[in-house]
């Protein structure tokens, strides 16, 4: 039998957590999310694979939880003047902004390396 997921959206509260049933902003089950482990080096690369030739700047290795990663992605997108997203702990920014992202992350105190070509 399939598990009933309950309410996923409410006009009063917006998105709802499928696990605890509370609004996502007040979710108690995801507060204990662990920060990903890594070597502490943020890698910035450029990628065009699977994007019909469009270039994306990819930022991996940032040791932040999901809300922190979303906030950093928003700030980087504003700095670059481009759109983007966060998928599976990876920040994707539309366009080739590697040099700008490396400079911004270095200014924020991260150890940054250019990866790829």
N, C-alpha and C positions, 0 to 999 in steps of 0.2 A: 504494500500500500504506500502511496505517496504521502509525504509529510505535508500537512496543511501549513501554509506560510503565514496566513492571517493578512492583516492590512499592510500594504506596502506604501500607500500614499494617502494622506488625509488632507482635505482642503483647509483644515484648521491648523495642522502642524507641519505639513509638507511631507518629506520622506520619512518613513517609519523603519525602524530596525526590525528585520524579520525574526531575529532571535528573541529579543526581550519585549518587543511590541511598543517600545517608547520612541518618541521622535529621535532622529539621528543625532541631533545636537545634545540630547539628554541621555543617550545610550549608555548603559552601565556595563554591558557585556564586552564592549570593544575598548573600554578605557584601559584595560590591562594589556593592550597590544605591546608586543616586545619590539624593541629597536633592532633592526637587522644588524648582523655581525659582518665585519669586513676587515680589510687591512688599513682602513683609515685614509685611503687615497681616493679622491674623486677623479673619475676619468671622463673627459669630454671628447666626443668623437662626432664625425659627420657621417650620415647614412642616407642612402637613396633606395635601398632594397625594399621591394614590395610597396613602393609609393609612387609608381608610375613616373619615375625620374625626378620627383620633387625631393629637395634636400631637407633633411631634418638634423638639428643639433641634438645629440643624445648625451645626457648627463647621468652617469651611474656611480654607485658607491657612496652616495650621501647617507650618512648614518643618522637619519632622523625618522621619527615615527610618521604615520600617514598625515596627520594634520600639519606637522612641521614641514613635511615634504611639499604639501599643497601650497603652504604659505611661501616657501622658497621659490617654487615654480611660478607662482603669481608674480613675485617680485622680479624674477629673471625675465619673464615674458614682458613685463612693463618696461624693464631696462632695455630690452631688445626691440620693443615695439612690434611684437609678433604674437601670434597665437601659439597654442601648444596644449599639452596634457601631461598627466602623470599616469603611467600604466605599470603595474607590478613593481613599484619602487624605482622606476626609471622616469626621469623628466625628459620629455620630448618637446623641443621648441622648433616651430616652423622656420625654415630658412637656414642659411649658413652664418651662424653667430658664434662660432667656436672661440675666436680671439676675445670677443666681448665677454662671453660667459667665463672664460678662464680668468680674465682680469677681475671680473666682479667677484668670483668665488675666492680668488687669492686675497682680494681686499677684505673679504669677510673672515679670513683666517683659515680657510681650508687648504689642505695639501692637494694641489691639482696637477694632473698630467694630461697631455694631449694623447689620445689613443687613435689608432687607425691612420688613415691617410691624410 
